[in-house]
């Protein structure tokens, strides 16, 4: 129980969430928006928790200055503004709100799809300039067109359903989705190259990582039809903006709509000079409803963690939400400690075996707790379920799990 934990909020956060933190959590709250990296690094030392959206960058310097920090809440989904590896290594738990802005993000993506198809933003600019040129603004209908969805997570799947509701044929690429599940939803799975060749509109819904950085570059843009349009509401680094701008200028693409950019705010860009591209300032999750849902979700997670030690939407730790495994957490830690004391020489592997009814539950959390118990005998770092696996990998220790219902 830590009712007086100090919590710092540095980005916009709905009042509903603040009320939960103050009244239900009883936390000592401070709200300091628009801090620079240097200001945050100087002021973070005394705080137990930090809540951010996408504006605040939680860098290595900030983490190194955060001597008491135990929990970071990302009010949203993406974690690319947070040094996840650095936080994990220091044992700082990261949580997010994976469901809070799904509807808002999907609706914004589809709004951009429809607006691009009908040249809405371009038409608005011309009318304001006193021009009534309908011929160059001729659009296309969505019904009967092929929508290519890259990434069938929560947002991507919702966009796919909106496309089908508008009479579109939906194809998708997602290496983590079973073909049977896609087929049940009426979606055909294809590889990325086939999707780019076949789609009238390509919409991106993937995280930014080493595999997806510049996923859509010069080669990929060249594969798309000259009548196709590209929509990106995922992360800016997924698209090579220079390659996209060149294709739009050369009329090798019919249009594009971007809500996210490699550098935000956008500033000077080739894209701002092109008529058939729509640019919005990262508005995907910016609705009243999403702000409220996300704030409430994050606030409830902070109360659960600091008051009861419960973890739900963890990004860098294994949650112990299954009541069947929760009862075995302490035992796993003690057994790990006992095994490490009995070991002779260097520990290379820690094996967890579960037999009987517990074997039917999710046991990975127990493996992590056993690792915590073992590692405390031969490492000096602050140790918890967040960084235990990281520290084990650094030391060449691997963990294995085995189970038997007998």
N, C-alpha and C positions, 0 to 999 in steps of 0.2 A: 504494500500500500504506500503510495507516494502522492498524497493529495495536494501537496504544495510544490509539485514540480514546476519549474519555470519554462514557459513555452513562448517562443518568439515567432511572430507571423510577419513575413516580409513582402507578401504580395496580396492582391485583392482576395478577400475571403468573406463569404456571405455572413450576415449577422446571425443567421440561424445556427451556424457552426460555432461562432464566437460565444453565443448563449450557452451551448452545450458544454464547451470547454470551461466557461466561467462557473456555471451553476451546477452542472452534473459532475464535472471533473474537479471543480474547486482549485483549478490551476492558477498560478501567478502568471498572468498574460501581459505581453507587451507587443504592440503592433507598430512596426517601423517600416513603412513602405519605401521603395525606391532607394535602398541602400546600395552603395557601390561595393565592389568586392573588398576594398580596403576597409571600408566602414564596417562591413559585416564581420570581417576577420578580427577587427579590433573589439567588436561587441559581443561575439558569440560565446566567449569563454564560460560564462556563468549559466548557460541555458541547458536544460535537459532535453528539450524537444524543439524542432524547427519545422515550420509549415511554409511551403512555397508553392507557387504555380509554375508558369513557364518563364517568367521574367528573371527571377533570381537565379544566378549561376552558383551552384555549390561546388566550389573548386577544391583542389588539394590544399591550397593555402588556408581556406576556411576550415576544412576538416582538421587540419593540424592545429589550428587555434581553438578548436571546440573541445576543450578538456573534459567537459561533463556530458557532452551530447550522446544520447542513447537512441533517439528516434527522429527520423526525418519523414514528414508526410508530404507527398507530392499530390497536390490537389488537381488531379487529372490522371492521364495514363502514361504518357511518354516520360522517360527518365534521362533524355539526352542532355538536359541542363544540370545533371548531377553526376559527380564522379562516383559511379556505382562501385567500381573496383576499390577506390580509396576508402569509401565508407565501409565496405565489407571488411576490408583488411583491418580497419580500426574497430570493428565490432559494432558499428552503428547500423541499426535496423532501418530499412527503407520500406515504406508502405505507400500504396497509391490507391486510386479510386477507379478501378477498371470499368465499372458499369455506369458511372455518373453522367458522362457526356455522350454516351453511345448514340442516343436518338438525335441529339443536337448536331453531332458531328456528321451523322449519316444524312440528316436533312439538309445540312449546308452543302455537303458534297453533291447531293442530287439537285439542289438549287443551282449550283454552278454548272452541272451537266445541262439542265434545261436552259439556263441563261446563255450558255455558249452556243447551244444548238440554234437559238433564235437571235443571237447577236444583241442581247438586251443592253449590255453596258455600252457597246459601241453606238447603238441607236440613241441611247440617252445622251451621250456626248454630242452627237451630231445635231439632235433637236435643240439642245441648249445653245449650240453655236449658230442656230438659225437655219440649218439645212434640213431638207425634207427629201432625202435620197433613199427611197424604198428599195430601189433595184439592187444596190450594193449590199443591202442588209437582208437579202433573201436568206432565210434559214432552212432548217430541215426538221421533219417530224421525228419524234423518238419511236413511235410505234413501228414495229417491224425491223428496227435497227438492232445491231449486235452490241451489247454492252460487255466489255472485258474488265473483270474485277481482279486486280492483283492484290491478293491477301484476303482470305475469307475468315477473318476474325469477327468479333462482334459488330464492328462498324461495317466492314466489307459485306458481311452477310445481310445486314439491314439495307444497305444500298442495293444489293442484288434483288432483294424482295421489292424494293421501290421500283426498280427497273422492270421487273416482271409485271408489276401492277400497272405499268404504263405500256404494256404490250411488247416489251423488248425481249429478245433472245439473250440469255445471259450465259457467258462462258467465264471461266476463272482459272487462275493458277494459284496453288497453295501447296507447298511440299508437306505440310503437316496435317492436311485434311484428307480423310479417307474418301475414295471415290464414291462409296455407297452413300455416305452422308450427303455429298454434293448432289448425287442423283435424286435422293429423296426430296431435296429442296428444289429440284427442277433445273439444276445447274450442271453444265458439262465442264469437266476438268480437262485442261490442255496445258502444254508447256508454255513458257513465256513467249517464245518466238512465234508459236502458232497463234497465241492470243493477240499479239501485236499485229500480225498479218490479217487476222479475220475481223478485228473489232472496228466499229464505227466510232465508238467512244471508249477510251481506256481510263479507268479510274484507279488510283493507287491508295492502298490501305495497309502499309507495312511499317514496321518500326525501322529506325535508322541504326544500322550496325555495319560491321565489316562486309557482310554479304549483300546488303542492300544499298550501300553508298554508291551513288552514280549508277544505280540499277538501270535507269533510263538515260543512256548516253547517246552519242552520235550514231552508233551502229543500230541501236534499238529504235531510235526515231526514224532512221532511214527505212526500217522494215514496215512502218505504219503506212496506211493508205493516205494519199494526198487529201482525201475528203474526211480523214479521221480527226478527232479532237482528243486532247490529253487533259485530264483533271487530276490535280494533286492536292489532297487535304491531309496527307500523312505527315511527312517530315521533309524539310526543304532539301537536304542533302541527297535525297533519293533521285532527284532529277538534275542532270547537267544543264543548268540554265542557259549557258552560252550555246550549246548544241540545239536546245529547244528554240531559242531566239533566232538562230540562223535558219532553221527549218521553217519557222513562221514567216520570216522575211522573204524567203525564196518560194513561199506558197507550197511547200512540200507537206504542210499540215493545214487543215482548215481553221483550226483554232485551238486555244488552250485556256485553262482556268486554274489559277494557283492561289492557294490560301496560305502556303508555307514556303519559306525561302532559305537558301543556304546561309544567308546573313539576315538577321532580323533585328531592328527594322530594315526594310529593303534598301532604302537610300538610292544611290545612282545605279541604274540597271538598264541593259539593252531592252528588257521586257517592257519598260514603261513607255517606250516610243512606238510600240506595235499596236495597231488598232484591234486586231482580232484575238486579243488576250485579255482575260479578266483577272484582276489582282485584288485580293482581299487580305486584310492584316491579321491573319491567324485567328479567324472568327469561328472555327469549327465547333469549339465547345463553349462559345460565348453566348449563352442564353440565360435568362433569369432562372429557368428551371434547372439547367445543368449546374449553375453556380450554387444553387441551394442544395441539390442532391449531393454534389461533391463535398461541399463544406460539412454537411451533416455526416456523411460517410467517414471523412477523415477525422472529424471531432469524436465520433463514437469509437473509432479505432484507437485514438489517443487515450480516451477514458479506459477502454478495455486493457490497453497495455500498461499504463501507469498505475491503474487501480487494481487490476486483477492478473496482470502478466499474460494476458491472452493476445495472440497474434492472428490476424485474419488475412488481409490482402498483402502479404509480404512479398517483396521483390527479390530480396537477397537472403532469405532464411526459410526454413521449413516450418510451417505452422503445425501446431499440435491441436488440431480441431476435433479429431476423432476421439470421442470419449473412451473408446476401447484402448487407445494407445496412451492417452493422457495419464491413466493410472499407473503406467509403467515407466514414466519419465525418470523419477527419482531412482528407481531400481536400475535402470540402464546406466545412469551416471555413476552409481556406486560400483556396479559390475565393471564398467570401463576403468575406473580408478583401481579396483582390485586387480584386474588383469595386468594393468601397466606395472603395478608394484611386483607382480610375480614374474614379469618378463625378464629374461636375461639378455643383455646386449641391446642392440638397436632394434626398435620396433619398426617393422616394415609393413605390417598389415594388421588391421583390427576387423575381426569378423563378428557379426551379430547374427545369432540364430534364434528364431522364434518358432515355438512349437505349440500346437493346440489351437484354441480359439483365437488367440492374439495373432496368429499367422494369417488370419483372414482379413486383418485390418491393414491400414497403410503404416508401414513400419520404418519408413525412412527417417522420420523425426527421432525415433528411438536410436537409430544408428548414429545420428548427429550428437545426441546427448551422451551416448556411450563414448564417442570420440572426445567430447568435452571432458568427461571424467578421466580419460586416459592421458590426454595432452597436458593436463595441469601439472603432471609430475615432471615434465621435461621441456616446458617452454615458459618463458617469462612474460609473453604478451598477455594483455587483457583478453580473456577467453570467454566466448559465449556461442550460442548456436548460429550466430550470424557469420562469424569468422573461423569457426572450427575447421570446416572443410578446406578453406583457403590455406590456413596454417598447415594442415596435414599435407596438402599437395606440395607446399613449399619444402616440407621436410621429407618428401618422398614416401609418405605413408598413405596407403590406399585402404579403403574400407569396402567390405563385401557384406552382403545380406543373404541369408538363406531362411527359408520357411517351410514348415510342414504342418498340415492340419492334424496330423496324428498325435 
